[in-house]
Amino acid sequence: MKHFFSIAAILLTSVSLFAQPANDDCSGIINLGPAPVCPTDILYNNVGATASNIGADNIPPCWVGGNTNRDVWFSFTAVDTILDYRITVTACPDPVLGIDPILNPQIAVYRGDCEFNGLSLMKCATTSNGEGEVYVDLEGLSANATYFFKINDWSASAAGNDGAFKLCVSKRPPIFTVDEGGSTLCSGTLSDSGGPDGDYSNNEDFTYTICPDQPHNCINFSLEYYNVEALGSDEIFFYDGPNAGGPGSNLIGAVSGGSFANNYGGVCYSVAAQSGCLTIQFNSDGNTTFEGFLGHWECTTEPCVDINEITVETDTDPNDIIQNVVSGQTNITVTNINCDKDALGTFQAGPDTDLGMSKGILLTSGSAAEVANPGAFQIDNQVGGPDDGDADLDYLSTVFGQPLESNDACIVELDVFAATDKITFEYIFGSDEYPEWVDGGFNDIFAFLVSGPGITGDPNIANQENIATLPDGTFIQILSVNEATNWQYYRDNQAGQSVAYDGLTSDSLGVKKSLTASINTIPCNTYHLKFAIADRVDAAYDSGVFISDIKGGAPNLGVSYQSGIDYLLEACVVMPDNINISLDAPISQPESYDIIVSGTATMGVDYNLTIPGAVTFQTGYEEFSYPISAIADLIPEGTETIVVQLARDFGCGTTILTTLTVQLKDMLDVQIFNDELDT
């Protein structure tokens, strides 16, 4: 808040007497004006602020705490002479108003319109415990456009949960180029020798070594885009070590022949170096030059995690399908499978893959097994004859504006008993039609068709409704989601390390890698789902759709760990963790959910948790957070569990909607490795 206070306000003796700030939500935003803007004599604060509600993207995924409590809003306007900006939040005291510095600030940046469901998250950033400064870098902003950002703090310390800070919206620091030799910074942006706006040159051989001078255990490097000549001509090599293939360095990745993608969408490629240094080498021959590459590095004290491939099993029966898509609170029956035996499979994709789902089923227009081979040049299989299409997909092709017959179809149909008022599931569409055939007329198709009580679908397809759409209702297909059209929902995967398809869909800007399909239901009724995918025009270049986690509508239930470890620890009770309950979308009438706490640990003896037996969400959007901490009793008890469940009776019996299991341990899990020890 700017210092526009009366004398009476300055004389307040307690911060708790401050009124709710005007920029407590987006409607009262403080407009900083054209950027750059870095006022050194103006302080802001979030004292008295409450949680805001913008609908979609309200809770930034990187924010600690899982809530938007105490957030305040700002905006700025990009000018036509600067494309890239850095927003910096710096904690500092306000001696005039007697306000302490903000604790552990975090920031989220949006674009769009300042209205409910009108903003889309661009980037977010947070701090580690005790840090007083946070920044985000923004690239390629539109001239004269207004961008919005909010700031809060995540500290749960009794010393204070809000405070004063300075703001600076500045031109982003220079981008380093690969011919500059190296850096000791813990984070930065690196491009080819031509920079982000120019091409590299012929016959280049440059090496750039990153050895941060801050304590770290891993250096993560992610490509934003790349476009270099084909394999064997121009290549980018990544080494874990201080040199390009010499002593102490190992090759950990290489890319060549990529797609620049108009700098739109996302690129699925990253490497991690654990030796202390990361070396990037770029070579070009004497022929053609291209736009090159741009990537970002960040060092962390967390250990490196390798990117793994997914696994796919094609010997799939109805029980396999149910086990891989059911979420625990739904009753599913498989009623029809019409796929070539190689086109359908189940997949496993742990947290160390870049798919963005853990398990599910995979429907393809070719070979499901080949999707697990990211080194494949292309997936191109014809699995059926001329009459292997689907009539519903043929009709939808006409509705989509391209009346082409389908072929190589794969169909799975389910009956789902809805014990709640909604059915949702996660999905990702992928294809090897991307990116070369986006405008070539080869527009592979898929659909999720739903029918049942209360659903008024298209009478031409038995009143089924297609819910395989973007949030604005756009049907998803090759021509409607790609690097140029609806690019916010597209990921360039040509160098992907987990999945073979060259392109994948994602949620907006890749904040969440899967899209969510949702349909409102009348509780205690059965609904029919038809999952269908097919090639169109020809049988070449396969497509597929990953489907996971079919469930009824339920609030989100999770835990925010403040210590950096994913369990409670008796020896680490300085700051409590938080159990968070929130909604994905606003509601029109109050909804109540029972909270059930169980497990092998005893509340009040092994841990402290003050949580009610039920929670009620009022109209609009709300979130709740309850501190949880271990009690250090110094008694060895092994690993215990705390189980928190949300339940509700929609009229057909109480249903457990979601379950959270928290581990409680006596001491930190530590593994010590000594490579030089002889055994």
C-alpha positions in Angstrom: 0.0 0.0 0.0 1.4 3.4 -0.8 1.9 5.9 2.0 -1.4 7.7 1.5 -2.4 7.7 5.2 -3.7 10.5 7.4 -2.0 11.7 10.5 -4.4 9.6 12.6 -3.4 6.5 10.7 0.3 7.1 11.3 -0.4 7.4 15.1 -1.9 3.9 15.2 0.1 1.8 17.8 -0.8 -1.6 16.6 -0.5 -3.2 13.2 -3.7 -5.1 13.9 -5.6 -1.9 13.7 -4.9 -1.4 10.0 -7.9 -1.6 7.8 -8.2 -4.1 4.9 -6.0 -2.7 2.1 -7.6 -1.3 -1.1 -5.6 -3.7 -3.2 -6.8 -6.8 -1.2 -8.3 -8.2 -4.4 -7.9 -7.6 -8.2 -10.7 -5.0 -8.3 -8.8 -2.6 -6.1 -5.4 -3.2 -7.7 -2.5 -0.7 -7.4 -1.4 0.2 -11.0 2.3 0.9 -11.1 2.0 2.3 -14.6 4.4 1.8 -17.5 7.5 -0.3 -16.7 10.3 -0.2 -15.8 9.2 1.2 -12.5 11.4 0.9 -9.4 10.4 3.4 -6.7 13.0 3.5 -3.9 11.0 5.8 -1.6 7.6 3.9 -1.7 6.8 0.9 0.5 3.9 -1.4 0.3 2.5 -4.0 2.7 -0.1 -6.7 3.0 -1.2 -6.0 6.6 -4.9 -6.8 7.0 -5.2 -8.4 3.6 -7.4 -11.5 3.2 -7.5 -14.3 0.6 -8.5 -13.2 -2.9 -10.7 -15.2 -5.3 -10.2 -15.0 -9.0 -11.6 -18.4 -9.8 -9.3 -20.4 -12.1 -5.6 -20.3 -11.3 -6.4 -18.8 -7.9 -3.8 -20.8 -6.0 -0.4 -20.8 -7.8 1.1 -24.3 -7.7 4.5 -23.1 -6.5 3.2 -21.2 -3.5 4.0 -22.7 -0.1 0.9 -23.0 2.2 -1.6 -23.9 -0.5 -3.6 -20.7 0.1 -3.9 -17.1 -0.9 -4.2 -15.6 2.5 -2.9 -12.0 2.9 -2.3 -11.5 -0.8 -2.3 -8.0 -2.3 -2.6 -7.0 -6.0 -0.6 -4.9 -8.4 -0.4 -4.3 -12.2 2.0 -2.7 -14.7 2.0 -1.9 -18.4 4.6 -3.2 -20.7 6.2 -0.6 -23.1 7.0 -1.1 -26.7 10.8 -0.9 -26.2 11.1 -3.7 -23.7 10.0 -7.3 -24.1 11.5 -9.0 -21.1 11.0 -7.9 -17.5 11.9 -8.9 -13.9 9.6 -8.3 -11.0 11.4 -8.2 -7.6 9.9 -8.2 -4.1 12.2 -7.2 -1.3 11.3 -7.4 2.3 12.1 -4.3 4.3 10.6 -2.5 7.4 8.4 0.5 7.2 9.6 2.8 10.0 6.9 5.4 9.4 4.0 3.0 10.0 5.9 0.8 12.3 5.5 -2.3 10.1 8.1 -5.2 10.2 9.4 -6.7 7.0 7.3 -9.3 5.2 8.3 -12.9 6.0 9.0 -15.3 3.1 7.3 -13.4 0.2 6.0 -15.1 -2.9 4.6 -13.8 -6.1 2.3 -14.9 -9.0 2.0 -13.1 -12.3 -1.1 -13.2 -14.6 -2.4 -11.9 -17.9 -5.9 -11.4 -19.1 -8.8 -9.4 -17.6 -9.2 -8.5 -14.0 -12.4 -10.4 -13.5 -13.6 -13.7 -12.2 -12.1 -16.5 -14.3 -10.5 -13.8 -16.5 -6.9 -14.2 -15.6 -4.4 -16.9 -16.6 -1.3 -17.7 -14.6 2.0 -17.0 -16.3 4.6 -17.6 -13.6 5.0 -17.9 -9.9 7.9 -18.0 -7.4 8.4 -18.4 -3.7 11.1 -18.2 -1.1 12.8 -20.7 1.2 12.3 -20.2 4.9 14.1 -17.0 6.0 14.6 -15.5 2.6 13.4 -12.0 2.1 13.6 -11.5 -1.6 11.8 -13.2 -4.6 11.7 -12.4 -8.3 10.2 -13.7 -11.5 11.4 -13.2 -15.1 8.9 -12.6 -17.8 9.7 -13.0 -21.5 8.1 -11.7 -24.7 5.5 -9.4 -23.2 3.1 -7.6 -25.5 3.6 -3.8 -25.9 1.0 -1.7 -24.1 -0.6 -4.7 -22.5 -1.4 -4.7 -18.7 -0.1 -7.6 -16.5 -1.3 -8.4 -13.0 0.5 -9.9 -10.1 -0.2 -10.7 -6.5 2.1 -11.0 -3.5 1.7 -12.7 -0.1 3.8 -14.5 2.5 3.8 -18.1 3.5 5.3 -17.8 7.0 3.3 -19.5 9.8 5.6 -18.0 12.4 4.0 -16.5 15.5 6.3 -13.5 15.0 4.1 -12.3 12.2 2.4 -13.3 9.0 2.5 -10.0 7.0 4.7 -7.0 6.6 6.2 -4.3 4.4 8.2 -4.6 1.1 9.6 -2.8 -1.9 8.6 -3.5 -5.5 10.7 -3.2 -8.7 9.5 -4.0 -12.2 12.7 -3.7 -14.3 14.2 -4.8 -17.5 15.3 -8.4 -17.2 19.1 -8.8 -16.8 20.9 -9.8 -20.0 20.7 -13.2 -21.4 24.0 -15.1 -21.5 25.1 -16.5 -24.8 26.9 -19.8 -25.3 30.1 -18.2 -26.6 30.7 -16.3 -23.3 32.4 -19.2 -21.6 30.5 -19.7 -18.3 28.8 -18.5 -15.2 29.0 -18.9 -11.4 25.4 -17.8 -10.9 22.9 -20.1 -9.3 20.2 -19.2 -11.9 20.3 -17.7 -15.4 19.1 -17.8 -19.0 21.4 -19.1 -21.8 20.9 -18.8 -25.6 22.9 -19.6 -28.7 25.5 -17.1 -29.9 22.9 -15.1 -31.9 20.9 -14.3 -28.7 17.1 -14.7 -28.5 16.5 -12.6 -31.6 19.3 -13.8 -33.9 20.6 -17.0 -35.6 23.8 -18.8 -34.7 26.6 -19.0 -37.2 28.2 -21.8 -39.3 31.2 -23.8 -37.9 30.7 -23.0 -34.3 32.1 -25.0 -31.4 31.3 -23.2 -28.1 31.4 -24.5 -24.5 29.6 -22.9 -21.6 30.2 -24.1 -18.1 28.0 -23.3 -15.1 29.6 -23.8 -11.7 27.5 -21.9 -9.1 29.4 -20.4 -6.2 26.4 -21.0 -3.9 25.9 -24.3 -2.0 23.9 -26.7 -4.2 23.4 -30.4 -4.9 21.8 -30.1 -8.3 21.7 -27.8 -11.4 18.5 -28.1 -13.4 18.5 -26.9 -17.0 15.3 -26.7 -19.1 14.9 -25.7 -22.7 12.3 -23.1 -23.5 12.8 -23.6 -27.3 15.3 -25.0 -29.7 15.6 -25.0 -33.5 18.9 -26.4 -34.9 19.9 -28.3 -38.0 19.2 -32.1 -38.2 21.0 -34.7 -36.2 24.7 -35.0 -37.1 24.9 -31.4 -38.3 24.2 -29.0 -35.5 23.8 -30.3 -31.9 23.5 -29.2 -28.3 25.3 -31.5 -25.8 24.9 -31.4 -22.0 27.6 -32.7 -19.6 27.5 -33.3 -15.9 30.8 -31.8 -15.0 33.2 -28.9 -15.6 34.1 -29.6 -19.2 32.7 -31.1 -22.4 33.6 -34.8 -22.1 36.9 -34.5 -20.4 37.9 -35.9 -17.0 35.1 -35.6 -14.4 32.4 -35.0 -16.9 29.6 -37.3 -18.3 27.3 -36.8 -21.2 23.7 -36.6 -19.9 21.8 -35.3 -22.9 21.8 -34.1 -26.5 19.3 -32.5 -28.8 19.2 -31.7 -32.5 16.7 -30.8 -35.3 14.1 -29.3 -33.1 11.1 -27.0 -33.6 11.3 -23.3 -32.7 7.5 -23.3 -32.3 7.3 -19.5 -32.7 8.4 -19.3 -29.1 4.9 -20.5 -28.2 3.8 -23.5 -26.1 6.3 -25.4 -24.0 9.2 -27.7 -24.7 9.6 -31.0 -22.8 13.3 -31.3 -22.3 15.5 -30.9 -19.2 18.7 -32.2 -17.7 20.1 -32.3 -14.2 23.8 -32.2 -13.1 24.8 -33.3 -9.7 28.6 -33.0 -9.8 28.6 -29.3 -9.0 28.9 -28.1 -12.6 26.9 -28.3 -15.8 28.6 -27.8 -19.2 26.7 -27.0 -22.4 28.4 -27.5 -25.8 27.1 -26.3 -29.1 28.4 -27.4 -32.5 27.3 -26.3 -36.0 28.6 -27.3 -39.4 29.2 -25.2 -42.5 25.7 -25.4 -44.0 22.4 -24.0 -42.7 21.8 -21.9 -39.6 18.7 -21.5 -37.5 17.2 -19.7 -34.5 19.2 -21.8 -32.0 18.0 -22.3 -28.5 17.0 -20.7 -25.2 17.0 -22.3 -21.8 17.1 -21.6 -18.1 19.1 -23.0 -15.3 18.5 -23.1 -11.6 20.5 -24.6 -8.8 19.0 -26.3 -5.8 20.0 -27.9 -2.5 17.7 -30.8 -3.3 19.2 -33.9 -4.9 18.9 -34.3 -8.7 16.1 -36.4 -10.0 16.5 -38.3 -13.4 13.8 -38.2 -16.0 12.5 -41.7 -16.7 10.4 -43.3 -19.4 6.9 -44.4 -18.9 6.0 -48.1 -19.0 3.1 -49.4 -21.0 1.4 -52.9 -20.8 -0.7 -53.9 -23.8 -2.2 -57.1 -22.5 -5.2 -55.2 -21.2 -8.5 -56.6 -19.9 -11.5 -54.8 -18.3 -10.1 -55.4 -14.8 -6.8 -53.7 -15.8 -8.7 -50.7 -17.1 -10.7 -50.3 -13.9 -7.7 -50.7 -11.6 -5.8 -48.0 -13.5 -8.5 -45.3 -13.8 -10.6 -45.7 -10.6 -9.9 -43.3 -7.8 -11.5 -45.1 -4.9 -14.9 -43.4 -4.6 -16.4 -44.4 -8.0 -18.0 -47.6 -9.2 -16.9 -48.4 -12.7 -18.0 -51.2 -15.1 -16.3 -51.7 -18.5 -19.1 -52.3 -21.1 -17.2 -52.4 -24.4 -13.7 -52.5 -25.8 -13.2 -52.1 -29.5 -9.5 -51.7 -30.2 -6.8 -53.5 -32.0 -5.0 -55.6 -29.4 -1.9 -53.4 -29.7 -3.7 -50.1 -29.7 -4.9 -50.2 -26.1 -2.8 -50.4 -22.9 -2.3 -49.3 -19.4 0.6 -47.0 -18.4 2.7 -46.3 -15.3 4.4 -42.9 -15.1 6.0 -42.1 -11.7 7.0 -38.6 -10.5 10.3 -38.9 -12.3 8.7 -38.8 -15.8 7.7 -35.7 -17.6 4.2 -36.9 -18.6 2.3 -35.4 -15.7 0.2 -38.4 -14.7 1.0 -41.4 -12.5 -1.1 -44.2 -14.1 -4.0 -44.8 -16.3 -5.1 -46.2 -19.7 -3.8 -45.3 -23.1 -5.9 -45.4 -26.2 -4.0 -45.0 -29.5 -4.6 -45.2 -33.3 -1.6 -47.5 -33.6 0.8 -49.1 -31.1 0.5 -48.3 -27.4 3.7 -50.0 -26.6 5.7 -47.7 -28.9 4.5 -44.7 -27.0 6.9 -45.7 -24.2 9.9 -45.4 -26.5 10.9 -41.7 -26.6 13.8 -42.4 -28.8 11.5 -43.5 -31.7 11.8 -41.3 -34.8 8.0 -41.6 -35.4 5.1 -43.7 -34.4 3.4 -44.9 -37.7 1.2 -48.0 -37.6 -1.9 -49.1 -39.5 -3.8 -51.4 -37.3 -7.0 -52.0 -39.2 -8.7 -52.0 -42.6 -10.9 -49.4 -44.4 -13.9 -50.0 -42.2 -12.3 -49.6 -38.8 -13.6 -46.2 -38.0 -16.3 -45.0 -35.7 -19.6 -43.4 -36.7 -19.7 -41.0 -33.8 -16.2 -39.7 -34.6 -17.2 -39.4 -38.3 -20.2 -37.2 -37.2 -18.1 -35.1 -34.9 -15.6 -34.6 -37.8 -18.5 -32.8 -39.6 -19.3 -30.8 -36.5 -15.7 -29.8 -36.2 -15.7 -28.5 -39.7 -13.7 -31.2 -41.5 -15.9 -34.0 -42.7 -13.3 -36.8 -42.9 -13.9 -40.4 -42.2 -12.0 -41.9 -39.2 -9.9 -45.1 -39.3 -7.7 -47.1 -36.9 -10.3 -46.3 -34.2 -9.9 -47.4 -30.6 -13.0 -47.3 -28.4 -13.4 -48.0 -24.6 -16.9 -47.6 -23.0 -17.6 -47.5 -19.3 -20.6 -47.2 -16.9 -19.8 -45.0 -13.9 -22.1 -44.8 -10.9 -22.0 -41.2 -9.6 -22.3 -41.0 -5.9 -21.5 -37.3 -6.1 -22.7 -34.4 -8.2 -19.8 -34.5 -10.7 -17.5 -36.9 -12.6 -14.1 -35.7 -13.5 -10.9 -37.3 -15.0 -7.5 -36.2 -16.2 -6.2 -36.6 -19.7 -3.4 -35.7 -22.1 -3.7 -35.9 -25.9 -0.5 -36.7 -27.9 0.3 -37.2 -31.6 3.1 -37.8 -34.1 1.2 -35.6 -36.5 2.8 -32.8 -34.5 4.4 -30.6 -35.6 5.0 -31.3 -39.3 1.4 -32.1 -40.3 -0.5 -29.4 -38.3 -1.6 -27.7 -41.5 -1.4 -30.7 -43.8 -5.0 -31.9 -43.4 -4.1 -34.9 -41.3 -6.3 -33.9 -38.4 -6.5 -36.9 -36.0 -9.6 -36.9 -33.7 -10.6 -38.0 -30.3 -13.7 -37.5 -28.1 -15.0 -38.2 -24.6 -18.7 -38.8 -25.0 -21.0 -38.8 -21.9 -24.7 -39.7 -21.6 -27.0 -40.2 -18.7 -29.7 -38.4 -16.5 -29.8 -34.7 -16.9 -27.4 -34.6 -19.9 -28.8 -33.1 -23.1 -26.3 -33.9 -25.8 -26.4 -34.1 -29.5 -29.4 -36.1 -30.8 -27.4 -37.2 -33.8 -25.1 -39.3 -31.6 -27.7 -40.6 -29.2 -27.8 -37.5 -27.0 -24.1 -37.9 -26.0 -22.1 -34.8 -25.0 -18.4 -34.4 -25.9 -16.4 -33.1 -23.0 -12.9 -33.4 -24.7 -12.7 -29.6 -24.9 -10.6 -26.7 -23.8 -12.1 -24.6 -21.0 -13.7 -22.3 -23.6 -15.5 -25.2 -25.3 -13.0 -25.6 -28.2 -12.9 -29.2 -29.4 -9.4 -30.6 -29.1 -7.7 -31.9 -32.3 -4.5 -31.4 -34.2 -5.7 -28.2 -35.9 -7.2 -26.6 -32.8 -4.3 -27.1 -30.3 -0.7 -26.7 -31.6 2.3 -24.4 -31.5 0.3 -21.5 -33.2 -3.3 -22.1 -32.2 -4.3 -22.3 -28.6 -0.6 -22.7 -28.0 -1.1 -22.2 -24.2 -2.3 -25.8 -24.1 0.5 -27.3 -26.3 3.8 -28.9 -25.4 6.5 -29.5 -28.0 7.8 -33.0 -27.1 10.2 -33.7 -29.9 13.0 -34.1 -27.5 10.8 -35.6 -24.7 12.5 -38.1 -22.4 9.4 -40.0 -21.3 6.9 -40.2 -24.1 7.4 -40.7 -27.9 4.7 -38.4 -29.3 6.2 -35.2 -30.7 3.5 -33.0 -29.3 1.3 -33.2 -26.2 -1.5 -31.1 -24.7 -1.3 -29.6 -21.3 -3.4 -27.3 -19.0 -2.9 -23.6 -19.6 0.8 -22.7 -19.9 1.8 -26.1 -18.6 1.1 -25.1 -15.0 -0.6 -28.5 -14.8 0.5 -31.0 -17.4 -2.9 -32.7 -17.8 -6.3 -31.3 -18.8 -9.4 -32.0 -16.7 -12.6 -33.3 -18.2 -15.7 -32.6 -16.0 -19.4 -33.3 -16.2 -22.1 -32.3 -13.7 -24.3 -35.3 -12.6 -27.4 -36.1 -10.6 -26.1 -38.0 -7.6 -26.9 -41.7 -7.3 -27.2 -42.3 -11.0 -25.2 -44.2 -13.6 -23.5 -42.4 -16.5 -22.1 -43.8 -19.7 -18.6 -42.7 -20.9 -17.3 -43.5 -24.3 -13.6 -42.8 -24.9 -12.7 -42.8 -28.7 -9.7 -41.9 -30.8 -8.8 -42.4 -34.5 -6.7 -41.4 -37.4 -8.2 -39.3 -40.2 -7.4 -39.1 -43.9 -4.7 -41.8 -43.6 -3.5 -44.4 -41.1 0.0 -42.8 -40.8 1.5 -41.0 -37.8 -0.4 -42.3 -34.8 -2.1 -40.4 -32.0 -3.1 -41.3 -28.5 -4.8 -40.1 -25.3 -3.8 -40.8 -21.8 -6.7 -41.1 -19.3 -6.5 -41.2 -15.5 -8.2 -40.7 -12.2 -11.9 -41.0 -12.8 -13.6 -39.6 -9.7 -16.5 -37.7 -8.3 -16.3 -34.0 -7.6 -14.4 -33.4 -4.4 -12.3 -30.6 -2.7 -8.6 -30.8 -3.0 -6.9 -32.3 0.1 -3.2 -31.9 0.6 -0.4 -31.0 2.9 2.2 -28.2 2.6 5.5 -29.2 4.1 7.6 -26.2 5.3 10.7 -28.2 6.0 11.5 -29.4 2.5 10.8 -33.1 3.4 7.6 -34.9 2.6 6.7 -36.3 6.0 6.4 -35.0 9.6 9.5 -35.3 11.7 9.6 -35.3 15.6 13.0 -33.6 15.6 11.8 -30.7 13.4 8.9 -28.9 15.0 10.0 -25.2 14.7 7.3 -24.4 12.2 4.1 -26.4 11.7 3.1 -27.8 8.3 -0.4 -27.2 7.0 -3.3 -29.5 6.0 -5.0 -27.6 3.1 -8.6 -28.1 1.8 -9.6 -26.1 -1.3 -11.9 -26.1 -4.4 -10.9 -26.2 -8.0 -13.8 -24.0 -9.0 -16.3 -21.6 -7.3 -19.7 -23.0 -6.2 -23.2 -21.4 -6.3 -24.5 -22.8 -3.0 -22.9 -23.9 0.3 -21.4 -27.4 0.4 -20.4 -29.3 3.6 -17.9 -32.2 3.9 -17.2 -34.4 6.9 -13.5 -34.6 8.0 -12.4 -38.0 9.3 -9.0 -38.3 11.0 -7.5 -41.7 11.7 -4.2 -43.6 11.4 -1.7 -45.3 13.6 -0.5 -42.0 15.2 -2.5 -40.6 18.1 -3.6 -37.0 18.0 -2.5 -35.0 21.0 0.2 -37.6 21.8 2.1 -38.0 18.6 1.0 -34.9 16.8 -1.0 -31.7 17.1 -3.8 -30.9 14.6 -6.7 -28.6 15.3 -9.2 -29.5 12.7 -13.0 -29.5 12.8 -15.2 -32.5 12.2 -16.7 -30.9 9.1 -16.0 -28.0 6.8 -18.5 -25.9 4.8 -17.6 -24.0 1.6 -19.8 -21.0 1.2 -20.8 -19.6 -2.3 -17.9 -18.5 -4.4 -14.5 -19.8 -3.6 -12.8 -20.7 -0.3 -9.9 -22.5 1.1 -9.0 -23.8 4.5 -5.6 -24.4 6.2 -5.0 -26.2 9.5 -1.5 -26.4 11.1 -0.2 -29.9 11.9 3.0 -30.6 13.8 4.8 -33.6 15.3 5.2 -33.9 19.1 8.8 -34.7 20.0 8.4 -37.4 22.7 11.9 -38.9 22.2 10.3 -42.4 22.2 11.3 -44.6 19.2 8.1 -45.6 17.5 9.0 -46.2 13.9 7.0 -44.7 11.1 3.4 -43.9 12.0 0.6 -42.6 9.8 -2.0 -39.8 10.0 -5.0 -40.4 7.7 -7.3 -37.5 6.8 -10.4 -38.1 4.7 -13.2 -36.0 3.3 -16.6 -37.6 3.1 -20.1 -36.6 2.1 -23.5 -38.2 1.6 -25.2 -37.1 -1.6 -28.3 -39.3 -0.9 -27.0 -42.8 -1.6 -24.8 -43.4 1.4 -21.7 -41.7 2.8 -18.8 -41.7 0.3 -15.2 -41.2 1.0 -14.2 -38.6 -1.6 -10.5 -38.2 -1.0 -7.8 -39.6 1.3 -4.6 -38.0 2.5 -2.0 -40.1 4.3 0.8 -38.3 6.2 3.8 -40.2 7.5 5.3 -39.3 11.0 8.9 -40.3 11.6 11.2 -40.3 14.6 14.2 -39.0 12.7 15.3 -37.8 9.3 16.0 -40.5 6.6 19.7 -40.0 5.7 21.6 -42.1 3.2 25.4 -41.7 3.1 27.4 -42.9 0.1 31.2 -43.3 0.0 32.4 -44.2 -3.5 35.9 -44.6 -2.2 35.1 -47.1 0.5 36.4 -50.6 -0.1 34.1 -53.4 1.2 
